[in-house]
């Protein structure tokens, strides 16, 4: 019995990630707008939004030792503000968005305790709710598809557990705010930095 059970114990405590593994991660990420540009007819000014810290959840499946697919999703609320307009500065409102991302990743050191990776994918962002600020008429924000580039590393803590650090660059297309008496075009990219804890099964 001891001879038969030894390979099973070794298999469940092996380091690293390889073909056939599933990895679920939970953590937190800081979302930072970059190179934000906007066009607001009639009143000019620029659209601004602060950094946001958001919880994260993703699931990866290793198609081969080197290649994995990662599915991630989440819901976030973002405040928008107009600065330096002809009407001075004012709040626009808060937009609640659900996003789902699919990324293909190449892992450089399958089976190793420290495994860096690079990835590329797409993100679909869907507007769930718009809460205009006081004295701002109702407006809509269109859904968008964005390109996602990422890099990160997984570190085997022992057993089934992994620590993760990742950085992602989201290339966001120009999107529009539309409402009665108010419209704006916003063009920005986004940097996402995150830490997480993963479980292999």
Buried (B, 14 or more C-beta within 10 A) or exposed (E): EEEEEEEEEEEEEBBBBBBEBEBBBEBEBEBBBEEBEBBBEEEEBBBBBEEBEBEBEBBBBBEEBBBBBBBBBBEBEBBBBBEEBEEEEBBBBBBEBBBEBBBBBEBEBBBBEEBBBBBEBEBBBEBEEBEBBEEBEEBEBEEBEBBBBBBBBBBBEEEBEBBBBBEBBBEBEEBBBEBEEBBBBBBBBBBBBBBBEBEBE
